[in-house]
Amino acid sequence: MKLDAIRRYRAQVEDVLRMDLLQARQNLQEVENLCLALEAQTQESSAQYSTKVSAGMALEEFVEWQTTFDAEAALLTQARQTEGRLRGVWTQKQQDLREAMQERRTFDRLAERVRLQEQAARDRVEQMQMDEAARRTGATGGLRNSL
């Protein structure tokens, strides 16, 4: 039956989307962890910088710290942009999975409706056969009673 093939296909699509969603979530989690690590590193650098400033610092050292801060800020900005992009991918994968699940449920309901209709048709045929057998038995029984 073609409907069963479609249902199996939709279930496979749903499974693939579920795996894609899992992978998207893992990617997002990795970037979130990277952002947290970069933020912690930036805070640590700021604390070290404050300590150095209070002790006195040469111009060359100040330039090195500024370069470090600029590099850390650039990495953090890039990581946050990646996080935003991956969050969008994850959200889209969630939506795709919801739609696939809805489509599969629609086909499941359709398959159930077809199954019930086929069962009703079989029941009608069976009832007609029993009615016919009863009529024959009744007609044969009637002939024997009259002899």
BANULUM-571734 format. One line per 10 residues: number of its first residue (from 1); their letters; for each residue x, y negated, z of N, C-alpha, C, O. Coordinates in Angstrom, 1 decimal, decimal comma, always signed. Layout:
BEGIN
NUM = A = X Y Z X Y Z X Y Z X Y Z; ...
***
This chain:
BEGIN
1 = MKLDAIRRYR = +0,8 +1,2 +0,0 +0,0 +0,0 +0,0 +0,9 -1,2 +0,0 +1,9 -1,3 +0,7; +0,6 -2,2 -0,8 +1,4 -3,4 -1,0 +1,4 -4,2 +0,3 +2,4 -4,9 +0,6; +0,3 -4,3 +1,0 +0,2 -5,0 +2,2 +1,2 -4,6 +3,3 +1,7 -5,4 +4,0; +1,3 -3,3 +3,4 +2,3 -2,7 +4,4 +3,7 -3,2 +4,0 +4,5 -3,5 +4,9; +4,0 -3,2 +2,7 +5,4 -3,6 +2,3 +5,6 -5,1 +2,6 +6,7 -5,5 +3,0; +4,6 -5,9 +2,4 +4,7 -7,3 +2,7 +4,8 -7,5 +4,2 +5,6 -8,3 +4,7; +4,1 -6,7 +5,0 +4,2 -6,8 +6,5 +5,6 -6,5 +6,9 +6,2 -7,1 +7,8; +6,2 -5,4 +6,4 +7,5 -5,0 +6,7 +8,5 -6,0 +6,3 +9,5 -6,4 +7,1; +8,3 -6,6 +5,1 +9,2 -7,7 +4,7 +9,2 -8,9 +5,6 +10,2 -9,4 +6,0; +7,9 -9,3 +6,0 +7,8 -10,4 +6,9 +8,4 -10,2 +8,3 +9,0 -11,1 +8,9
11 = AQVEDVLRMD = +8,3 -8,9 +8,7 +9,0 -8,5 +10,0 +10,5 -8,6 +9,9 +11,1 -9,1 +10,8; +11,0 -8,2 +8,7 +12,5 -8,3 +8,5 +12,9 -9,8 +8,5 +13,9 -10,2 +9,0; +12,1 -10,6 +7,8 +12,4 -12,1 +7,7 +12,4 -12,6 +9,1 +13,3 -13,4 +9,5; +11,5 -12,2 +9,9 +11,4 -12,7 +11,3 +12,6 -12,3 +12,1 +13,2 -13,1 +12,9; +13,0 -11,1 +11,9 +14,2 -10,6 +12,6 +15,5 -11,4 +12,2 +16,3 -11,7 +13,0; +15,6 -11,6 +10,9 +16,8 -12,4 +10,4 +16,7 -13,8 +11,0 +17,8 -14,3 +11,4; +15,6 -14,4 +11,0 +15,4 -15,8 +11,6 +15,7 -15,8 +13,1 +16,3 -16,7 +13,6; +15,3 -14,7 +13,8 +15,6 -14,6 +15,2 +17,1 -14,6 +15,4 +17,7 -15,2 +16,4; +17,8 -13,8 +14,6 +19,3 -13,7 +14,7 +19,9 -15,1 +14,3 +20,9 -15,5 +15,0; +19,4 -15,7 +13,3 +19,9 -17,1 +13,0 +19,7 -18,1 +14,1 +20,6 -18,9 +14,4
21 = LLQARQNLQE = +18,6 -18,0 +14,8 +18,3 -18,9 +15,9 +19,3 -18,6 +17,0 +19,8 -19,5 +17,7; +19,6 -17,3 +17,3 +20,5 -16,9 +18,3 +21,9 -17,5 +18,0 +22,6 -18,0 +18,9; +22,3 -17,4 +16,7 +23,6 -17,9 +16,3 +23,7 -19,4 +16,5 +24,7 -19,9 +16,9; +22,6 -20,0 +16,1 +22,5 -21,5 +16,2 +22,6 -21,9 +17,6 +23,3 -22,9 +17,9; +22,0 -21,2 +18,5 +22,0 -21,5 +19,9 +23,4 -21,4 +20,5 +23,9 -22,2 +21,3; +24,1 -20,3 +20,1 +25,4 -20,0 +20,5 +26,4 -21,2 +20,0 +27,2 -21,6 +20,8; +26,2 -21,6 +18,8 +27,1 -22,6 +18,2 +26,8 -23,9 +19,0 +27,8 -24,6 +19,4; +25,6 -24,2 +19,3 +25,2 -25,4 +20,0 +25,8 -25,4 +21,4 +26,3 -26,4 +21,9; +25,7 -24,2 +22,1 +26,2 -24,1 +23,4 +27,7 -24,3 +23,5 +28,3 -24,9 +24,4; +28,4 -23,8 +22,4 +29,9 -24,0 +22,4 +30,2 -25,5 +22,3 +31,1 -25,9 +23,0
31 = VENLCLALEA = +29,5 -26,2 +21,4 +29,8 -27,6 +21,3 +29,4 -28,4 +22,5 +30,1 -29,3 +22,9; +28,3 -28,0 +23,2 +27,9 -28,6 +24,4 +29,0 -28,5 +25,5 +29,4 -29,4 +26,2; +29,6 -27,3 +25,5 +30,7 -27,0 +26,5 +31,9 -27,8 +26,1 +32,6 -28,3 +27,0; +32,2 -27,9 +24,8 +33,3 -28,8 +24,3 +33,1 -30,2 +24,8 +34,0 -30,9 +25,2; +31,9 -30,7 +24,6 +31,6 -32,1 +25,0 +31,8 -32,3 +26,5 +32,4 -33,3 +26,9; +31,4 -31,3 +27,3 +31,6 -31,4 +28,7 +33,1 -31,4 +29,1 +33,5 -32,2 +29,9; +33,9 -30,6 +28,4 +35,3 -30,5 +28,6 +36,0 -31,8 +28,2 +36,9 -32,3 +28,9; +35,6 -32,3 +27,1 +36,2 -33,6 +26,6 +35,8 -34,7 +27,6 +36,6 -35,6 +27,8; +34,6 -34,8 +28,1 +34,2 -35,8 +29,0 +35,0 -35,7 +30,3 +35,5 -36,7 +30,9; +35,2 -34,4 +30,8 +36,0 -34,2 +32,0 +37,5 -34,7 +31,7 +38,1 -35,3 +32,6
41 = QTQESSAQYS = +38,0 -34,4 +30,5 +39,4 -34,8 +30,2 +39,5 -36,3 +30,2 +40,5 -36,9 +30,6; +38,5 -37,0 +29,6 +38,5 -38,4 +29,6 +38,4 -39,0 +31,0 +39,1 -40,0 +31,3; +37,6 -38,4 +31,8 +37,6 -38,9 +33,2 +38,9 -38,7 +33,9 +39,4 -39,5 +34,7; +39,5 -37,6 +33,7 +40,8 -37,3 +34,3 +41,9 -38,2 +33,8 +42,7 -38,7 +34,5; +41,8 -38,5 +32,5 +42,8 -39,5 +31,9 +42,6 -40,9 +32,5 +43,5 -41,6 +32,8; +41,3 -41,3 +32,7 +41,0 -42,6 +33,3 +41,5 -42,6 +34,8 +42,1 -43,7 +35,2; +41,4 -41,5 +35,5 +41,9 -41,5 +36,9 +43,4 -41,6 +36,9 +44,0 -42,4 +37,7; +44,1 -40,9 +36,0 +45,5 -41,0 +35,9 +46,0 -42,4 +35,5 +46,9 -42,9 +36,0; +45,2 -43,0 +34,6 +45,6 -44,3 +34,1 +45,4 -45,3 +35,3 +46,3 -46,2 +35,5; +44,4 -45,2 +36,0 +44,2 -46,1 +37,2 +45,3 -46,0 +38,2 +45,8 -47,0 +38,7
51 = TKVSAGMALE = +45,7 -44,8 +38,4 +46,8 -44,5 +39,3 +48,1 -45,2 +38,8 +48,9 -45,8 +39,5; +48,4 -45,0 +37,5 +49,6 -45,6 +36,9 +49,5 -47,1 +36,9 +50,5 -47,8 +37,2; +48,3 -47,7 +36,6 +48,2 -49,1 +36,6 +48,5 -49,7 +38,0 +49,2 -50,7 +38,1; +48,0 -49,1 +39,0 +48,2 -49,6 +40,4 +49,7 -49,5 +40,8 +50,2 -50,3 +41,6; +50,4 -48,6 +40,2 +51,9 -48,4 +40,5 +52,7 -49,3 +39,6 +53,9 -49,5 +39,8; +52,1 -49,8 +38,5 +52,9 -50,7 +37,6 +53,2 -49,9 +36,3 +53,5 -48,7 +36,4; +53,1 -50,5 +35,2 +53,2 -49,8 +33,9 +53,9 -50,7 +32,9 +53,7 -51,9 +32,9; +54,8 -50,1 +32,1 +55,5 -50,8 +31,1 +54,6 -50,9 +29,9 +53,6 -50,2 +29,8; +54,9 -51,9 +29,0 +54,1 -52,1 +27,8 +54,0 -50,9 +26,9 +52,9 -50,5 +26,4; +55,1 -50,2 +26,8 +55,1 -49,0 +25,9 +54,2 -47,9 +26,5 +53,5 -47,2 +25,7
61 = EFVEWQTTFD = +54,2 -47,8 +27,8 +53,4 -46,8 +28,4 +51,9 -47,2 +28,3 +51,0 -46,3 +28,1; +51,6 -48,5 +28,4 +50,2 -49,0 +28,2 +49,8 -48,6 +26,8 +48,6 -48,2 +26,6; +50,6 -48,8 +25,8 +50,2 -48,5 +24,4 +50,0 -47,0 +24,2 +49,1 -46,6 +23,5; +50,8 -46,2 +24,9 +50,6 -44,7 +24,8 +49,2 -44,3 +25,5 +48,5 -43,5 +24,9; +48,9 -45,0 +26,6 +47,6 -44,7 +27,2 +46,5 -45,1 +26,3 +45,5 -44,4 +26,2; +46,6 -46,2 +25,7 +45,5 -46,7 +24,8 +45,4 -45,7 +23,6 +44,3 -45,5 +23,1; +46,5 -45,2 +23,1 +46,4 -44,2 +22,0 +45,7 -43,0 +22,5 +44,9 -42,4 +21,8; +46,1 -42,6 +23,7 +45,4 -41,4 +24,3 +43,9 -41,6 +24,4 +43,1 -40,7 +24,1; +43,5 -42,8 +25,0 +42,1 -43,1 +25,1 +41,4 -43,1 +23,8 +40,3 -42,6 +23,7; +42,0 -43,7 +22,8 +41,4 -43,8 +21,5 +41,2 -42,4 +20,9 +40,2 -42,1 +20,3
71 = AEAALLTQAR = +42,2 -41,5 +21,0 +42,1 -40,2 +20,5 +41,0 -39,4 +21,2 +40,2 -38,7 +20,6; +41,0 -39,5 +22,5 +40,0 -38,8 +23,3 +38,6 -39,3 +23,0 +37,6 -38,5 +22,8; +38,4 -40,6 +22,8 +37,1 -41,2 +22,4 +36,7 -40,7 +21,1 +35,5 -40,4 +20,8; +37,7 -40,6 +20,1 +37,3 -40,1 +18,8 +36,9 -38,6 +18,8 +35,9 -38,3 +18,1; +37,6 -37,8 +19,6 +37,2 -36,4 +19,7 +35,9 -36,2 +20,3 +35,0 -35,4 +19,9; +35,6 -37,0 +21,3 +34,3 -36,9 +22,0 +33,2 -37,4 +21,1 +32,1 -36,8 +21,1; +33,4 -38,5 +20,4 +32,4 -39,0 +19,4 +32,1 -37,9 +18,3 +31,0 -37,6 +18,0; +33,2 -37,3 +17,8 +33,0 -36,3 +16,8 +32,3 -35,1 +17,4 +31,4 -34,5 +16,7; +32,6 -34,7 +18,6 +31,9 -33,5 +19,2 +30,5 -33,8 +19,5 +29,6 -33,0 +19,3; +30,2 -35,1 +19,9 +28,7 -35,4 +20,1 +28,0 -35,5 +18,8 +26,8 -35,1 +18,7
81 = QTEGRLRGVW = +28,6 -35,9 +17,7 +28,0 -35,9 +16,4 +27,7 -34,5 +16,0 +26,6 -34,2 +15,4; +28,7 -33,6 +16,2 +28,5 -32,2 +15,8 +27,4 -31,6 +16,7 +26,6 -30,8 +16,2; +27,3 -32,0 +18,0 +26,3 -31,5 +18,9 +24,9 -31,9 +18,3 +24,0 -31,1 +18,3; +24,8 -33,2 +17,9 +23,5 -33,6 +17,4 +23,1 -32,9 +16,1 +21,9 -32,6 +16,0; +24,1 -32,7 +15,3 +23,8 -31,9 +14,0 +23,3 -30,5 +14,3 +22,4 -30,0 +13,8; +24,1 -29,8 +15,2 +23,7 -28,5 +15,6 +22,4 -28,4 +16,3 +21,7 -27,4 +16,2; +22,1 -29,4 +17,1 +20,8 -29,4 +17,8 +19,7 -29,5 +16,7 +18,6 -28,9 +16,9; +19,9 -30,3 +15,7 +18,9 -30,3 +14,6 +18,8 -29,0 +13,9 +17,7 -28,6 +13,6; +19,9 -28,3 +13,7 +19,9 -27,0 +13,0 +19,1 -26,0 +13,9 +18,3 -25,3 +13,4; +19,4 -26,1 +15,2 +18,7 -25,2 +16,2 +17,2 -25,4 +16,2 +16,4 -24,5 +16,2
91 = TQKQQDLREA = +16,8 -26,7 +16,2 +15,4 -27,1 +16,2 +14,7 -26,6 +14,9 +13,6 -26,1 +15,0; +15,4 -26,7 +13,8 +14,8 -26,3 +12,5 +14,7 -24,7 +12,5 +13,7 -24,2 +12,0; +15,7 -24,1 +13,0 +15,6 -22,6 +13,1 +14,4 -22,2 +14,0 +13,7 -21,2 +13,7; +14,2 -22,9 +15,1 +13,0 -22,6 +15,9 +11,7 -22,7 +15,1 +10,9 -21,9 +15,2; +11,6 -23,8 +14,4 +10,4 -24,1 +13,6 +10,3 -23,0 +12,5 +9,2 -22,5 +12,3; +11,4 -22,6 +11,9 +11,3 -21,6 +10,8 +10,8 -20,2 +11,5 +10,0 -19,5 +10,9; +11,3 -19,9 +12,6 +10,9 -18,7 +13,3 +9,4 -18,7 +13,7 +8,7 -17,8 +13,5; +9,0 -19,9 +14,2 +7,6 -20,0 +14,6 +6,7 -19,8 +13,3 +5,7 -19,1 +13,4; +7,1 -20,4 +12,2 +6,3 -20,2 +11,0 +6,3 -18,8 +10,5 +5,3 -18,2 +10,1; +7,5 -18,1 +10,6 +7,6 -16,7 +10,2 +6,7 -15,8 +11,0 +6,0 -14,9 +10,6
101 = MQERRTFDRL = +6,7 -16,1 +12,3 +5,9 -15,3 +13,3 +4,4 -15,5 +13,0 +3,6 -14,5 +13,0; +4,0 -16,7 +12,6 +2,6 -17,0 +12,3 +2,2 -16,3 +11,0 +1,1 -15,7 +10,9; +3,1 -16,3 +10,0 +2,8 -15,6 +8,8 +2,7 -14,1 +9,0 +1,8 -13,4 +8,5; +3,6 -13,5 +9,8 +3,5 -12,1 +10,1 +2,2 -11,8 +10,9 +1,5 -10,8 +10,5; +1,8 -12,6 +11,8 +0,5 -12,4 +12,5 -0,6 -12,5 +11,6 -1,6 -11,7 +11,7; -0,6 -13,4 +10,6 -1,6 -13,5 +9,6 -1,7 -12,2 +8,8 -2,8 -11,7 +8,6; -0,6 -11,7 +8,4 -0,6 -10,4 +7,6 -1,0 -9,2 +8,5 -1,7 -8,3 +8,0; -0,7 -9,3 +9,8 -1,1 -8,2 +10,7 -2,6 -8,2 +10,9 -3,3 -7,2 +10,9; -3,2 -9,4 +11,0 -4,7 -9,5 +11,1 -5,3 -9,1 +9,8 -6,4 -8,4 +9,9; -4,8 -9,4 +8,7 -5,3 -9,0 +7,4 -5,3 -7,5 +7,3 -6,2 -6,9 +6,9
111 = AERVRLQEQA = -4,1 -6,9 +7,7 -4,0 -5,5 +7,6 -5,0 -4,8 +8,5 -5,6 -3,7 +8,2; -5,2 -5,3 +9,7 -6,2 -4,8 +10,6 -7,6 -4,9 +10,1 -8,4 -3,9 +10,2; -7,9 -6,0 +9,4 -9,2 -6,2 +8,8 -9,4 -5,1 +7,7 -10,5 -4,5 +7,6; -8,4 -4,9 +6,9 -8,5 -3,9 +5,8 -8,6 -2,5 +6,4 -9,4 -1,8 +5,9; -7,9 -2,2 +7,4 -8,0 -0,9 +8,1 -9,4 -0,7 +8,6 -10,0 +0,4 +8,4; -10,0 -1,7 +9,2 -11,4 -1,6 +9,8 -12,4 -1,4 +8,6 -13,3 -0,6 +8,8; -12,2 -2,1 +7,5 -13,1 -2,0 +6,4 -13,0 -0,6 +5,8 -14,0 +0,0 +5,4; -11,8 -0,1 +5,7 -11,6 +1,3 +5,1 -12,2 +2,3 +6,1 -12,8 +3,3 +5,6; -12,0 +2,1 +7,4 -12,6 +3,1 +8,3 -14,1 +3,0 +8,2 -14,8 +4,1 +8,3; -14,7 +1,8 +8,1 -16,1 +1,7 +8,0 -16,6 +2,4 +6,7 -17,7 +3,1 +6,7
121 = ARDRVEQMQM = -15,9 +2,3 +5,6 -16,3 +3,0 +4,4 -16,2 +4,5 +4,6 -17,1 +5,2 +4,1; -15,1 +5,0 +5,2 -15,0 +6,4 +5,5 -16,2 +6,9 +6,4 -16,8 +8,0 +6,1; -16,5 +6,1 +7,4 -17,6 +6,4 +8,3 -18,9 +6,5 +7,5 -19,8 +7,4 +7,7; -19,2 +5,6 +6,6 -20,4 +5,6 +5,8 -20,5 +6,8 +4,9 -21,5 +7,5 +4,8; -19,3 +7,2 +4,3 -19,3 +8,4 +3,4 -19,6 +9,6 +4,2 -20,4 +10,5 +3,8; -18,9 +9,7 +5,4 -19,1 +10,8 +6,3 -20,6 +10,9 +6,7 -21,2 +12,0 +6,8; -21,2 +9,8 +7,1 -22,6 +9,7 +7,5 -23,5 +10,2 +6,3 -24,4 +11,0 +6,6; -23,2 +9,7 +5,1 -24,0 +10,1 +4,0 -23,9 +11,6 +3,8 -24,9 +12,3 +3,4; -22,7 +12,2 +3,9 -22,5 +13,6 +3,8 -23,3 +14,4 +4,8 -23,9 +15,5 +4,5; -23,3 +13,9 +6,1 -24,0 +14,6 +7,1 -25,5 +14,5 +6,9 -26,2 +15,5 +7,1
131 = DEAARRTGAT = -26,0 +13,3 +6,4 -27,4 +13,2 +6,1 -27,8 +14,1 +5,0 -28,9 +14,7 +5,1; -27,0 +14,3 +4,0 -27,2 +15,2 +2,9 -27,3 +16,6 +3,4 -28,1 +17,4 +3,0; -26,3 +17,0 +4,2 -26,3 +18,3 +4,7 -27,5 +18,6 +5,6 -28,1 +19,7 +5,5; -27,9 +17,6 +6,4 -29,1 +17,8 +7,2 -30,4 +17,9 +6,3 -31,2 +18,7 +6,6; -30,4 +17,1 +5,3 -31,6 +17,2 +4,3 -31,6 +18,6 +3,7 -32,7 +19,2 +3,6; -30,5 +19,1 +3,3 -30,5 +20,5 +2,7 -30,9 +21,5 +3,7 -31,6 +22,5 +3,4; -30,3 +21,4 +4,9 -30,7 +22,4 +5,9 -32,2 +22,3 +6,3 -32,8 +23,3 +6,5; -32,7 +21,1 +6,3 -34,1 +20,9 +6,6 -34,9 +21,4 +5,4 -36,0 +22,0 +5,7; -34,5 +21,2 +4,2 -35,3 +21,7 +3,0 -35,2 +23,3 +3,0 -36,2 +23,9 +2,7; -34,1 +23,8 +3,3 -34,0 +25,3 +3,3 -34,7 +25,9 +4,4 -35,4 +26,9 +4,3
141 = GGLRNSL = -34,7 +25,3 +5,6 -35,5 +25,7 +6,8 -36,9 +25,7 +6,5 -37,7 +26,5 +6,9; -37,4 +24,7 +5,8 -38,8 +24,5 +5,4 -39,3 +25,6 +4,5 -40,4 +26,1 +4,7; -38,5 +26,0 +3,6 -38,9 +27,1 +2,7 -38,9 +28,4 +3,4 -39,8 +29,2 +3,1; -38,1 +28,7 +4,3 -38,1 +30,0 +5,1 -39,4 +30,0 +5,9 -39,9 +31,1 +6,1; -39,8 +28,9 +6,5 -40,9 +28,9 +7,4 -42,2 +29,1 +6,6 -43,1 +29,7 +7,2; -42,3 +28,7 +5,4 -43,5 +28,9 +4,6 -43,6 +30,3 +4,0 -44,7 +30,7 +3,6; -42,6 +31,1 +4,0 -42,7 +32,5 +3,5 -43,1 +33,4 +4,5 -43,3 +34,6 +4,2
***
